[in-house]
Amino acid sequence: MKAPALAVLALAALALPARAQQKPESTAVAAHAPLAPFAGRKLVVLPAGYLLAGDSMGWSAQIQDPQQYLKDFDAELEFALKDRHLGKAWVMSSKLQGEYRRNEDYMADPYQLAGEFLRYPGPTKPIEFLPDPFAGQIRSILSINDKAEYVLYPIEIRFIPTPGGKGGVAALRAGVFDPRRNKTDWMGDVYSEPETTFSPALLTSLAEHLADLFATP
């Protein structure tokens, strides 16, 4: 299968200048599941990598345990993907730590990936050639799951204000990578529904909107 056309799949938010920090007027992240072709392939879902601190609303400062917050997002995303009937075809992040413990000599730790170069503001378009050590790390994860073809990486969660300063949203930089061909098939920013205060609902809607790109419930 040829990778979906990047011009069709790229989210409008990704084209914003790096200095842009406000949520676009529309909260829609995609229409008609533009990443649906991947739903029929086997993906490995990596754990969320990073949480950006220091937002203007002070929401990230309310998170006492950033690593647990990222794990909470992983759990929300797994639930959302399974709700869209992707649980059997895809390898969820909850399975990867056990795989790593059994294969430490061959597999990179999925919670210690060298994905810093992908963080916000990071690259604003798909990367043609992934650098090491990140490329080798995701290739090693794929090799343990030899029937998988791609990895979905929720790279970084950040918080940004909505226009007018009446609350904000959680934003996620994410990417779909092809480790065998060492390239990016999609990168984009996904947004939660807006909230007036910091709330657990941010993670839930963020996970649902990412899952919506692949399939509807």
Order of alpha helices (4+ residues) and beta strands (2+ residues): alpha-alpha-beta-beta-alpha-alpha-alpha-beta-beta-beta-alpha
